[in-house]
Amino acid sequence: MVRKKERHTGKQAGTSSAFFGVPLKNTKLSEVKRNLVLLLCLSLVVKIATVFITTGVFHSFIDMFDSSIYLQYGLNVFSGQIPYVDFPVEYPQLFFVPVLIATAFAVLTQSAAVFFLSFEGLMTLCDLGSLVCVYLIALKFFDARRAFLAGFLCATAFSSAYFVLTKYDAFPVFLLMLSLLLYILGKENEGYIASVAGFFVKWFPIFSSVYFVLHHQKEKRSLGELKVPAIAALALGCIIVLPLLFLNASGFFATYSGHTGRTAEAQSFVYYVDMMTAALFHIPSIDTLLMAGMVLIELALLYLYFTRAGTGHLVLSYFIFFSIFVFVIFNKVLSPQYLLWIAPFFAIFLCSSLREMAVFYLIQLVFYLEFPLLYGTVYTTTKEYLPSDNLFLSASFAFFTLKFVVLLGVVVYLAYKMKRTCMVEDPGSP
């Protein structure tokens, strides 16, 4: 009888164990593993289906333009040239990690097709990594059912799947979500390092580090605890930046000044507001004013988080999302691929009901329509809507009005949801 009781107790203890540091809260470890395998397989199926449906059903295309640029950058390096010194690059330095890996396969096989397949494979692995992070983050915050739904949304995000296969943004997104997961699991130093590494791939992951520092301060912990991540970040920055600055400082800074000096693209919210103010009030471009507004909103979010929000990890995640969203919506480019930056957060925050899940898929549908399906119809790389003779009768204007109403409406809803459920305390409290 004693042995039976011991075996029973051990089994019960196993149901409340942890998976990679995430408490399972009465969920069996076998169920978590099974769910992850199912979600990962589903994500692969959705990516394959997206390719065939895009090309075979809608007779659209798989955009390889950016990938062709990546290949050329990689070939330049393999021919002995130094990026940022011998040729300009519009992306931060660690962007070259997956590019050079894929280029190595292409050089060995003397095949450009191998580069494209290799690069797609690497980005798919990054996206699968983000999916695992989303599932585990949701498992930390919610029950097993909601965590699975968050993972399901992430795995079936069909518009995101398209951009995973055609752009490199899945790499910095993975580093962002990894940094958040590590931080909320108590591996804070590793979380900082992942965030800083993400910054050297694309700018936006650094938002997580900023809020990690504020969270650290809100808990009134010693600044000395930040020495390790600060030294690691400084060392990484020096290794990456100093050689390029020494060899060609102007070439290095051109990567960043080129972005800040860009004019608003036709698919951006900045361009949309510019067109509205010009048509209604005959006011010239207000790009600079909108950029100043973005900075003020970011500062307001930092202040609000530090002074009004609770110390839980769920509310921390909300604020990281809001700051990234502000950066996205006020970006002068707002390329459709930027959906990848915010989609994992939508999956975590919009998994509570069927209505929320429907909104998640509506967002995916809007971006999928924008690109690739309506490319040349409403989406354009020129600096005007199509047709341009009458702004308010333009199909582009109508479409982007819908897009921005949906996005801004969802974010307002999430702000209300955060305030109602977790502004002071939340399920993610340490």
N, C-alpha and C positions, 0 to 999 in steps of 0.2 A: 504493500500500500504506500509505503514511504517513497519507494522508487517511482511508482506511478505518479505520485504527487509532484516529485522533483521533475519528472519528464514533462508533466503538464505545465508546471511553473516556467520551465525553460522555454517551452513553446510560446507561452504567453509573453514572456520577455522578448522573444524574437519578433513579435508583432509590433513592439514599440521600439525597435532598434533604429539605426540610422543608415542612410544611403548617401555616401560621400559627404557625411556630416549633416545631412538634412534629417531631422527627427521625423519618423514616419507616422506618428500619431495614430496608433491602432491600425495601420496599414501594413499588410504583409510585404516583406521584402520581395518575394516572388512576384507579387502583383505589380510592384513598381518596375521591376525588370521587364516583365511581360509588356507593360504599357509602353515603356521606352522603346522596346524592339518594334512594337506595333506602330508607334508614331514615326520612328525613323524609316521604316519600310513604306509607310503611307506618304511621307514626305518625298521619297524617291519616286514613287508612282505618280504623284501630283506633278513633279517636275517633268517626267517623261510625257505625261498626258498633256501638259501645257504646251510643250513643243509641238506635238502632233495636232492638237486642236487649233493652235495658232496658225500653223501652216496648212493643215489639211482641211479643217472645217471653215475657218474664217479667211483662208487664203491670204494671210498676212505674212510677216517675215520675222526671222530671228535676227536681231540687230547685232552685227559683228564689228561695227565701226570702232567702238572703243577698244575692243580686243585687238584689232589690227594695229592700233596705236601702241598698245601694251607690247605687242610682238616687236614692233619697230624699236621701241625703247630697249627691249631685251637684246635684240640683235646688235644695237649700237654698243652695248656693254660688252658683248662677246667679241666684238671687233676691236676692243681695246679702248673705247671712249669712256670717259668718266661723266656720269650724269650730273647735271647742274653746273658742270665745269665746261665740258666740250659740247654739250647740247642742252637746251632748256627742257624742263619737265614741269608739268603743271600739278603734280601730286607730291605729297610729302615723301620722305626718304624710305620708310619701311614698306611703302607700296611695292618696292622692288623685290621683296621676299618671295611672294608667289610668282611674280613675273619672271624672275630669273630661274626659278625651279622649272616652270613650264617651258621657258626658252631652252633650258638645258636638254630637255627631252626632244624639242624640235630640232636642235642642232645635231644631236646624236642620230636622229632618224632622217634629217634633211627634209622635214615635212612641216609645213605651216599648219596643216590639219591637226597634227599631233599637239602643237602648241594650244590650239583652240580647245581640243578635247581635254588636255591636261589642265588647262586653266579652269575650264568648267568643272572638272573633277575636284580641283582644290577649293573652288568657291562653294561647291556642293558640300564638301567636308566642313567648311566653315559654317555653312548654314545649318548643317546637322548639329554642329556644336552649339550654335545659338538655340536650336530647338531643345537640346538637353538642358541648357541653362534656363530657358523659359519654364520648362516642366518642373525643374527642381526649385526655382524661385517661387513658382505658384504653389508647389507642395509645401514650402516653408510657410507661406502666408495662409493657405486655405486647406480645405479637406482634399482627400484623394480624388473625388469626383471633379471638383472645380479645377484641380491641377491637370487632370487628364483633358478637360475641355480646353484649357489654355493651350496645352500642347497640341490638341487637335486643330485648333484655330491656326496655330503657327505652322503646322504641317500642311494644312490645306490652303494656305494663303497663295492663291494661284498667280496673282499679279506679282507678288514678291518673288515667287519661283522663277518667273520670266527674267527678272532683273538679277537674280542670283546667277543665272546662266550667261548673262550678257555683260555684266559690270563687275567691278572688284569690291563693291561696297559690302559684300557679305563678310569680308575679312575684318574691317574695323568694327562692324556690328557685333561680330563674335567676341572681339576683345572688349567691347563695351559691356555686353551681357555677362561675359566671364568676370569682369571686374566687379559688377554688381553682385553676382552670385558669391564670389569669394569674400567680398566685404560683409555681406549679411550672414555668412557662415563663420565669421570671426577670423578669417584669414585676411586681415586688413592690409598687411604689407604687400601681399601678392595682388590684392585688389587694386591698390594704387599703381603697382608696376604695370598691370595689364591695361589700366586706363591710360597711363602715360605712353605706353607702347602704341595704343590705339591712336593717340594724338599724332604720332609720327607716321600713321597710315592715312588718316583723315582727321580733320580737326575736332569733330563733335564729341568723340569719347572722353575728352578732357573734362566735360561737364560733370562726369561722375566723381572725379577727384576733387573738384571744387566743393561738391556737396558732402563728400566723405570728410573733408577737413572741417566743414561747418558742423557736421554730425558729431565729430570728435570733440569739438569745442562745446557743443550743447550738452554733452555728457560730463563736461567739466573735468576732462582728463588731462594729464600732463602733456605739454607740447613736446617733451622729450621723447614720447612714444612715436613721434612723426619723423625722428631722425633717420631711421632705416629707409622708409620709402623716399624721403627727400634726397638722401645720398644716392639711392639707386636711380631715381629719376634724373638727378644731376649727372651722374655717370653715364647713363644712357644717352642723355642729350649731348653731352660732350663728345662721346664716341661718334655719334651720328653727325653732329653739326660742325664741330671745330675743323675737321679736315676740309670740309667743303667751303667753309668761310675762309680758310687760309688759302685755298687754291683759287677760288673765284667768289668773292663775297657778293658781287652784284648779281651773278648768276643764281646764287642761292636765294637771295631775297626776291628775285624776279618771280619765283614760284608763288610767293605770298602777295606781292604787290600786284601781280597780274589779276588775282582774284578780287582784291579790294577795289581795283579800278575798273571793273567790268560794268557795262551798262545792263540794265534790267532786261532779261529775256522775256519773250512773249508769254511763256507759260507761268510766270512768277506772279505772286500776289503783289509785289512791288509794281510791276508793270500794269497789273489790273487796276490798282489804285491810281496810278499815274494817268491811265486812260480815262478813268472816271472823273478825276478832278479837272483834267484838261477839257473833257466834253461838257461837263456841267458848269464849271466855274471859270474856265479859260485860264487855269493856273498852270504854269510850266512845271516841269518835272520836280517832284518832291522826294526824290531818291534819298537825298542827304537827311531830310527830316525823318523819313521812315527808318533809316539806319540809326539815327539818334533815338528814335522811339524804341527800337529793338534793344539798345543798350539800357535804356531806362527801365524797360520791362524786365530785363534780365536782373538788373540790380534790385528791382522791387521784389522779384521772386526770391533772391538771396536773402533780402531783409525779412520778408514774410516767413521764410523757412526758419531763419535763425531766431526770430523773436516770437513767433506765434505757433509754430508747428510742434508736434510731439517728437519724441526721440525714436519712435518705432521705425523699422526698416521699410514698412509698406509706404508710409508717408514720404520717406526719403526717396523711394522709387518713383512716386508720383512727381516730386519736384524735379528729379533728374529728367523725367519725360517732358514736363512742361518747358524746361529750359531748352531742351533739344528741339522741341516743337517750335518754340519761338524763333530759334536759329533757322529752322527749316522754312517757316512761313515768311520770314523777312529776308530770306536769301534771294539775291538778285537772279539766280539761275532757277532754283526750285525744279530741278530735273525730276521726272517721274520716278527715277531710281531712288530718290530720297525717301520714298515710302519704306524702304528697307530699314532706315534709321529708327522709325517709330512703330513699325508693325509689331515687333515683339512686345512692346509695352501695351499696344492695343489688345494683343492676345491675352495678356495677363489681366488687364483691367476690364475687358468686355466679355468675360466668361461666366457671368452670374446668371444669365437668363437667355432664353431663345431670342428675345428682342435685342439684347445687346449683341449676341452672336450675328444676328441679321445685319446690324449696323456695321460690324466688322467686315462682313462680306460685301456690303454696299461700298465701303471704302476701297476694298480690293477691286471691285468692278469699275469704279470711277477711274482709278489709275490704269487699269487694263484697257479701258476704252480710250483713255488719253494716249497711251502708247503701249502697244503698237497699232491697235485697231483703227484709230482715227488720225493716225499720222498723215499730215498733208490735208486733212479736212478741218480739224480744229487745232491740232498740235502743229506748230511750225517753229522752225529755227530762225525765221526772220523776225524783225522787230515790229510786227504788226499782226493784228487779228485777220482772219480770213472769213468772209470778204472784208475789205477795209473801208468801203465807201460809207457804211453806216454802222457805227459801233454797236448800237442797241439792237440792231437786226442781225448782227453777226452770229453765226453758229458758234464761233469760238467764244464770244462774250457770254452767250447763254450757258455753254458747257462749263466754262471756268467759274461762272457765278455759282452754278450747282456744286462744283468741286469745293469751292471755298466755304460755301454755306455748310456743306456736310462736314468738312474738317473742323471749322470753327465751332459748329454746333456740338460735335462730339467732344471737343476739348472743354467747352463750357459745361457739358453734362458731367465729364470726368472731374472737373473742379468742384462741382456741386456734390458729386458722389464722394470725393475725398473729404470734403468738409463735413459731410453728414456722417461718414463712417469711421474716419481715422485721423482727423486733424489733431486731436489731443493724444489719444492712445490708439494703437492699432495692433492687429494680429502679428505684425512683424517686430514687436518690441523685443529687445534682447532679453 
